[in-house]
Amino acid sequence: MTLKDRLNEALSATPLENTHRRDILNAALNAGDTDEEIGAALNRLIEAREQKAVAFEKTGQAAPAKAERDEADALRLLADPRYTAGPAAPGKPAARGGKTGGFALTKLQMILGGVALVVVAAAVYVAVKPSDEVNLSQQQAGQEITVFKDDHTMGNPNAPVKLLEYAAPMCPMCAHFALEEFPAFKREFIDTGRVFFIFRVYPLGSPDGAVEAIARCLPKARYFPYMEMMFREQAQWDPDGHQIADVPGAIINLAAREGLSEEKAKACMTAQPTLERVNQVGQDAQIRYQIEGTPTFVMNGQVVNFPATNQTRLDVLRLRINSLQSGQ
């Protein structure tokens, strides 16, 4: 049985109400027509689950961390029906990633159909719909980057260069670029009509989803000022590298600067349609661009690589843009 056949059979066996599992299976199936393409997407989804488990563990959220690891195990079992993360046989040590020859399809169906999704507070690693279900705008002529209708953008959509940034509010390098380099980039390239800029959040931890959910509650004109403020105030709310006793409370307190009451901020942070949309964007990034970290920049459809030199991101982006516009 091919990998594609296994995914389709697992999809048929997964209850309709388990939308989390069904969306993940569909995301892998929609990644390509061959087992190689589907397998590569499945591996990326597995890695994403493991990264999210680690992020939850860092913030002391054991239940969602376990849910993510269970998800990764179920996906590994799809990739190789011999995989097991369960108890070791007598005399053998248990090891994640170990092999056994004893899994039948019924076992696979049980795992895919029976593991419940755990959602804690504003955790955003939940159901992700396949990219072809995302509501998209029409592409501009010659544009290689698909623009979502709810994207936050700057500049002229008809600019010759389209630059997409994936960033995480918790990411210190994203904050550095936003505060130290982006103002000059904006003056030089966006304000002059040379670049159309698209910004998306790629969540690395549950606080990223909470921040993005609040940002999407604000008037569109306040989106970028709010994000800039959250980058500037990372030490006040970001648990990664800072001793923050109450992360949701800290995010709510900062939302008050935008005029949001505590009740309104909480409602924004836990709005299910918004959290699902955050995940749609993150899943699309995984499948489309194989995002490995933040910030990641995509220029006219190509991920920008930053060499290990003393050049800043602004320097590298400037060279790439000038090279594209000079025809070199």
C-alpha positions, -999 to +999 in steps of 0.1 A: +000+000+000+014+034-010+017+063+015-010+081-003-033+051+000-025+049+038-034+086+042-066+083+023-076+052+043-067+069+076-088+099+065-118+077+059-113+061+093-111+094+112-144+106+127-158+138+111-158+155+144-120+151+147-114+181+125-078+185+138-067+151+125-086+154+092-071+188+085-036+175+091-042+145+068-056+167+041-027+191+044-003+162+037-024+148+008-027+182-008+011+187-008+016+167-040+007+137-061+036+114-054+046+095-022+078+114-022+061+148-021+035+136+004+062+120+026+082+153+026+052+172+037+044+146+064+080+149+077+076+187+079+043+182+098+060+158+122+088+182+129+064+211+134+045+190+160+078+183+179+088+219+178+055+229+192+058+203+220+091+218+230+076+253+230+048+241+252+072+224+276+093+256+279+062+274+292+052+245+316+022+234+295+025+196+299-009+187+285-007+204+251+029+193+249+018+157+252-010+162+227+016+175+202+039+145+208+009+121+204+002+139+171+037+134+159+036+097+169+004+092+149+020+109+119+051+088+122+029+057+122+014+069+090+048+073+074+059+039+086+033+014+101+061-003+120+068+028+142+059+027+178+063+051+207+046+028+232+060+006+260+089-015+250+087-052+248+100-072+278+138-068+280+139-039+255+142-002+265+114+021+254+126+047+229+109+073+209+113+064+172+118+027+179+106+001+154+083-029+157+066-051+132+033-054+149+010-026+139-021-034+118-042-008+101-069-011+128-043+001+153-035+030+130-072+038+127-076+037+165-047+062+170-059+086+143-095+085+154-091+084+192-066+109+204-084+140+216-071+175+209-061+194+240-065+232+239-052+253+268-060+290+271-048+308+240-027+279+226-027+282+189-014+249+177-048+235+168-066+226+136-050+238+104-070+237+072-053+229+039-041+258+020-066+254-008-094+261+017-078+295+027-098+324+013-073+341-011-073+372-032-066+371-069-029+373-076-014+403-092+001+399-127+035+384-125+033+379-087+047+347-073+034+352-038-002+344-031-018+373-011-044+364+014-074+386+017-067+393+054-030+398+050-015+430+065+005+448+039+024+480+031+031+497-002+020+494-038+005+459-047+019+465-083+055+470-071+080+449-090+092+432-059+069+414-034+085+407+000+068+384+025+081+383+061+071+355+085+078+366+120+069+356+155+062+382+182+083+361+207+113+361+183+142+385+194+157+386+159+123+396+145+121+423+171+156+435+161+147+437+125+113+454+132+128+480+155+163+486+141+162+478+104+127+479+091+122+517+094+151+522+070+138+494+047+104+511+046+118+545+037+140+531+010+119+505-006+082+505+005+076+543+005+092+547-029+070+521-045+098+496-052+085+468-028+051+455-018+055+442+018+034+414+033+037+405+070+025+372+085+029+357+120+044+323+121+037+311+157+066+295+176+047+293+209+012+299+223+019+335+233+026+343+196-010+332+188-024+353+216-006+384+204-017+379+168-053+372+179-054+405+197-037+423+167-065+409+145-091+424+169-078+459+164-087+483+136-065+474+106-046+507+108-035+498+144-021+463+134+015+474+127+018+499+155+006+472+179+031+447+166+059+472+169+049+479+205+049+442+213+083+437+198+096+467+218+081+454+250+091+417+246+107+417+281+073+426+296+055+395+283+077+370+264+084+340+286+114+329+264+143+344+282+123+365+307+108+356+340+071+363+333+048+349+360+016+354+341+021+356+304-016+359+294-020+386+320+010+405+307-004+404+272-038+416+284-021+445+303-003+456+272-035+454+252-049+481+274-026+505+256-047+499+225-079+507+245-089+470+250-105+461+283-095+430+301-127+413+290-123+423+254-086+412+253-095+378+267-123+374+242-099+383+213-072+359+226-096+329+227-117+336+196-117+302+179-121+314+143-091+338+148-069+310+163-078+287+134-068+314+109-035+319+127-029+282+123-040+282+086-013+308+079+013+288+098+004+256+081+005+272+047+040+285+055+051+250+064+038+234+032+046+262+008+080+274+020+092+248+045+097+275+072+125+265+097+126+296+118+119+333+121+123+358+107+120+342+072+117+364+041+103+353+008+111+375-022+090+371-054+084+335-044+119+325-033+131+322+003+159+346+010+190+330+025+212+351+047+249+342+046+269+338+078+286+372+074+286+406+092+259+418+068+226+428+083+193+415+070+187+450+056+221+448+037+212+414+022+176+424+013+190+456-003+215+437-024+188+412-036+163+439-045+188+460-063+200+429-082+165+420-092+156+455-104+189+459-123+182+426-141+214+409-129 
